[in-house]
């Protein structure tokens, strides 16, 4: 890929341009902030990020998978959700995807387990 001073910055529109930008980043990876090379590195990083979001984006996680991940990471069990989202039967229905989370449950999970709101309100 050409150096910044030799090119007009533009969006990456092909895999070839994306790969060229990745190769150029490898060359510039130690560039100092505030230098021409540092500016080029920053611009290429943004262009690459934009291309990756457009072409390699991951789907939003399922809220139930997120809840299960959070309780597993904290060494909790499903029974520990009793009182946070409801009684034992309701917890079971939620985790088995027989019922959807409501706003009260989302708030409680966010407040008590620090699960981000965005992760809990995705469609499932």
C-alpha positions as MATLAB code, in Angstrom:
seq = 'XXXXXXXXXXXXXXXXXXXXXXXXXXXXXXXXXXXXXXXXXXXXXXXXXXXXXXXXXXXXXXXXXXXXXXXXXXXXXXXXXXXXXXXXXXXXXXXXXXXXXXXXXXXXXXXXXXXXXXXXXXXX';
ca = [
       0.000    0.000    0.000;
       1.214    3.483   -0.778;
       2.363    5.825    1.966;
      -0.113    8.413    3.250;
       1.657   11.297    1.542;
       1.479    9.375   -1.778;
      -2.228    8.583   -1.661;
      -5.633   10.025   -1.069;
      -7.181    8.175    1.872;
     -10.276    6.197    0.858;
     -12.524    3.496    2.194;
     -11.335   -0.064    1.716;
     -13.679   -1.662   -0.788;
     -12.029   -4.952   -1.641;
     -10.247   -7.764    0.102;
      -7.084   -6.830   -1.805;
      -7.194   -3.252   -0.452;
      -7.894   -4.636    3.022;
      -4.874   -6.968    2.813;
      -2.657   -4.140    1.562;
      -3.749   -2.001    4.506;
      -2.939   -4.853    6.926;
       0.527   -5.203    5.399;
       1.118   -1.456    5.696;
       0.030   -1.516    9.348;
       2.703   -4.122   10.042;
       5.306   -1.724    8.659;
       3.939    1.190   10.699;
       3.178   -0.614   13.952;
       5.919    1.176   15.900;
       5.192    4.650   14.514;
       5.164    7.461   17.055;
       1.980    9.425   17.712;
       1.971   12.851   16.090;
       4.248   11.888   13.215;
       3.172   11.449    9.611;
       3.600    7.687   10.017;
       1.635    7.759   13.286;
      -1.201    9.604   11.546;
      -1.122    7.079    8.707;
      -1.252    4.208   11.202;
      -4.246    5.734   12.973;
      -6.092    6.316    9.702;
      -5.395    2.793    8.449;
      -6.604    1.338   11.755;
      -9.915    3.190   11.339;
     -10.268    2.101    7.722;
      -9.523   -1.517    8.638;
     -11.965   -1.408   11.551;
     -14.665   -0.043    9.250;
     -14.008   -2.769    6.649;
     -14.054   -5.516    9.295;
     -17.316   -4.282   10.829;
     -18.900   -4.279    7.391;
     -17.564   -7.647    6.227;
     -16.781   -9.697    9.326;
     -19.259   -8.477   11.919;
     -20.437  -10.949   14.511;
     -24.096  -11.341   15.349;
     -25.351   -9.912   18.613;
     -25.092  -12.508   21.389;
     -28.232  -14.240   22.572;
     -29.299  -12.780   25.969;
     -29.699  -16.235   27.508;
     -26.206  -17.240   26.375;
     -24.922  -13.991   27.915;
     -26.638  -14.737   31.234;
     -25.252  -18.277   31.259;
     -21.769  -16.937   30.494;
     -21.939  -14.397   33.333;
     -23.157  -16.880   35.932;
     -20.546  -19.430   34.834;
     -17.748  -16.834   35.041;
     -18.828  -15.937   38.571;
     -19.058  -19.553   39.689;
     -22.823  -19.288   40.130;
     -25.577  -21.735   39.261;
     -29.031  -21.230   37.755;
     -30.528  -21.433   41.255;
     -28.574  -18.273   42.135;
     -30.830  -16.363   39.712;
     -33.826  -17.078   41.961;
     -34.735  -13.722   43.443;
     -32.863  -11.849   40.717;
     -35.245  -12.669   37.886;
     -37.981  -14.566   39.692;
     -38.822  -17.855   41.349;
     -37.284  -21.230   40.452;
     -39.938  -22.018   37.819;
     -39.500  -18.638   36.100;
     -35.704  -18.949   36.083;
     -36.074  -22.358   34.455;
     -38.475  -21.024   31.808;
     -36.153  -18.098   31.010;
     -33.041  -20.264   30.719;
     -34.938  -22.792   28.572;
     -36.139  -19.943   26.335;
     -39.780  -20.656   27.116;
     -40.280  -17.080   28.333;
     -38.611  -13.832   27.398;
     -36.934  -11.434   29.766;
     -39.023   -8.466   30.826;
     -37.783   -4.995   31.728;
     -37.747   -5.715   35.478;
     -35.597   -8.816   34.920;
     -33.220   -6.936   32.637;
     -32.771   -4.177   35.219;
     -32.227   -6.693   38.004;
     -29.652   -8.681   36.007;
     -27.865   -5.466   35.116;
     -27.854   -4.156   38.689;
     -26.983   -7.404   40.464;
     -24.695   -9.138   37.945;
     -23.452   -6.070   36.015;
     -24.554   -7.556   32.697;
     -24.702   -4.757   30.107;
     -28.214   -3.692   29.131;
     -27.392   -4.022   25.437;
     -26.497   -7.689   25.853;
     -29.803   -8.389   27.590;
     -32.159   -6.655   25.186;
     -30.986   -8.232   21.933;
     -33.671  -10.187   20.133;
     -33.722  -13.928   20.685;
];
